[in-house]
């Protein structure tokens, strides 16, 4: 993967700290997190750190909780993976996509628990709707955790595979360019292309 291309599209450390509200001289957990996010290893673009950042971001993005970006940054700093990638990968879960994601989690959780997924709420009115939502949360959370685990593992493996494929392609191009520039030996004399 082209590191310059990726570095040009990811937010820099100051922007991440600003978005997470870690700009001042805070004490307590915010100050410790701000100090932790100053480590250069968390911003270094390597195959392992980017793939780990993808996995952390995809896992946290499936969790139905607030402050997903902050949690992704904390987990990325604890696991020593790329912080901007983990924060950016959380963005797949946004106000436009949260309803389909929760529906997919509910269907997955119902499948895991063997529950009927088309059960209608009993009674009528808004009270019946909220009662059915209260009973659906364990199913939704189980589906969210299962999909978070599956998507983070798949994201990690696909990122590693894509990185490898692009590295091999770049290596082969470099060898082909070197061969085309090499002198050709014909019948005792050297000729250049």
SULJOGI-V129677 format. One record per backbone hydrogen bond with DSSP energy under -1.0 kcal/mol. NH is the residue of the N-H (numbers start at 1). CO is the residue of the C=O. Records with the same first field share a line. If there is no record, write none. Layout:
NH=CO + CO
This chain:
6=2
7=3
8=4
10=6
16=12
17=13
18=14
19=15
20=16
21=18
22=17
32=28
33=29
34=30
35=31
36=32
37=33
38=35
39=36
42=39
43=40
50=46
51=47
52=48
53=49
54=50
55=51
56=52
57=53
58=54
59=55
60=56
61=57
63=60
65=63
71=67
72=68
73=69
74=70
75=71
76=72
77=73
78=74
79=75
81=76
82=49
83=42
86=82
87=83
88=84
89=85
91=88
92=89
93=90
97=94
98=94
101=97
102=98
103=99
104=100
105=101
106=102
107=103
108=104
109=105
110=106
111=107
112=108
113=109
115=110
129=125
130=126
131=127
132=128
133=129
134=130
135=131
136=132
140=136
141=137
142=138
143=139
144=140
145=141
146=142
147=143
148=144
149=145
150=146
151=147
152=148
153=149
154=150
155=151
156=152
157=153
158=154
159=155
160=156
161=157
162=158
163=159
164=160
165=161
166=162
167=163
168=164
169=165
170=166
171=167
172=168
173=169
174=170
175=171
176=172
177=173
178=174
179=175
180=176
181=177
184=191
186=189
189=186
191=184
